């Protein structure tokens, strides 16, 4: 068999893993906790407020943050069936936090906020950053950063969007 012409199918890979006792195992992880019993009452109250205030999809906004560990290795790997665990290394802590915000119709996407550790990252030198960048000691969202974003970014961008659409459609 010529290796240059080798083409492994999904079935071949599955049989290979079975033959040699290889399985996919999670290296690290954290069990998430949630309170599903609170979801339905919240949804009902939100729908009630939307109806009371006569809001439409263009007036409803959602902002959410996420952490990006930009040097983090995968949390799963292939190991022998005889291995009970997959020893890992200390996880990388280099992270940025990203806050995205859009309205329910998806027609208005606000400029994303990125939070890093550096006050003025070297990579931004001689670079026009299209994002909003802030910094904190551990690259996490703080009350001060959120308050600043809300009043100096969110309110002006939404006001401009609403004003433009009212004038545009009037």
N, C-alpha and C positions, 0 to 999 in steps of 0.2 A: 504494500500500500504506500502510495506517495503522499507524504505529509503535506505537501503544497496543495494537493487536491482534496484534503480531508475536510468534510463538512459534517459537524456533529448536530444531530437533531435533538429536540427536547427529550425524546424517548431514550436516545443514546446516553444523554447526560444523566437522566434519572436512573437508568440501569447501571451506569458507571458508579454513581454515588451509592446505590444499594450494594453492588458487588464489593466495594471497598469500605463499606460502613461509614460513609460520610453523611453528616446531617447539618442543617442550618441551625445555629444556636445563637441566641441573643447574648451579647457580652455584658452590656449594662442596661439598666432600665429603671424606671420609676413608675410605680403604680399611681395612676391618676385617681383623684377622688372627685366626686361630683354629688350633687343633690338633685336627682331627677324629679323628686316630689315638688320642687319649687318651680319647675319649668312651666307647667300648665297654668298655675295662678298668675305667673308673670306675663305669659302670652295673652291671657284673658284681660288683664289690667291694661296692657299695651294696646290691644285692639279697642278697648273702651275709650282710652285717651285719644286714639287716632280718630275715632268716630265723633267724640265730643268736640274736638278741635277742628274737625273737617280737614284733616291733612291728606295730602296725596304723596305718591312715591318720590316726587322731586323735593319734598320738604322734610323727608325722614332721612337722617344721616346715621351712619354707624362707623365708629372708629375702633380699631383693635390693634393691639401691639403684639409683636412676636419677637423672640430672641433668635439671633442667628449666630451660632458658634462656628465661625468661619475656618477654624482649624481642627474641628472635631472629626475623629475617625468614625467609620461605620460602627453601629452597635451590634451587628450580627456578622458571623463568619462561618465558614465551613470547618468542621472538626470531625475527628474519628468518632464512631459510635461508642468506643470504649471510654471516651472522655466525658466526665460528668459536667464539667464547667469549662468555659473558655476564659482563661485568665487574660485580663486586659491591663492596659497601662492607665496611668492617671489621665483623666480626660482634660483636654485643653480648655482653658477658661477664656480665651480670646473671643469676645463677643461684641456684637452691636445689637441694639434694640431698634426695631423698625415699627413706626406707627403709620398705618394706612387708614384712609377715611374716604368714603364715597356715599352718595345718596342711594336710596333704595332702587331707583330706576337705573342706576349705573351710568347716568348721563353726566354726572359731575364727580370727577375724581380729584381730590385735593392733592397738593404736592406732598409726597411722603416725608415724614420726619425720621431722621436717623440719629441715634444717640450712641456715641462712642466714648472711649476713655480720654483720648487726647484732646486738649484744648484747641489746638490747630494742627491737624495731622499733616505730615510732610507730603503725603500723596495729593493734598489739595493745593499745593504750591503751584502757581501758574495754571490753575484749573478753575474753570467756572462751574461750580457745583450746581446741578439742576435740582438738588434736594435741599431740604432744610436740615442743617446739621447742628446738633447741640452736644454737650459733653457732660458726663457725671463721673464720679470716682470709679464706679463699677459698671458703667454703661447701661444703667437701669433708668427707667422712667422715674422721675421724682415729681412731687406735687408742684414744685416751682416750674419745672420744664413743661408739665402739662398745662398749667395755668397760663404760662407764656405762650404756648402753642395755641391754646384755645382763643385767647383775646387778640393775639397779634397775627395769627395765621388763619384759623378756622373762621372766626367772625368776619374778617375782611374778605376772604375768598368767597364765602357763602353769600355775603351781602352783594358783592360784585356779580356773582352768578345770578342771583335773584333779580337784581336790577337790570341786568342785560336781557334776561329772558322775559321780564315784564315789558320792557321797551321793545324787544324784538317781536313778541307775539301780540302786542297791543295794536 
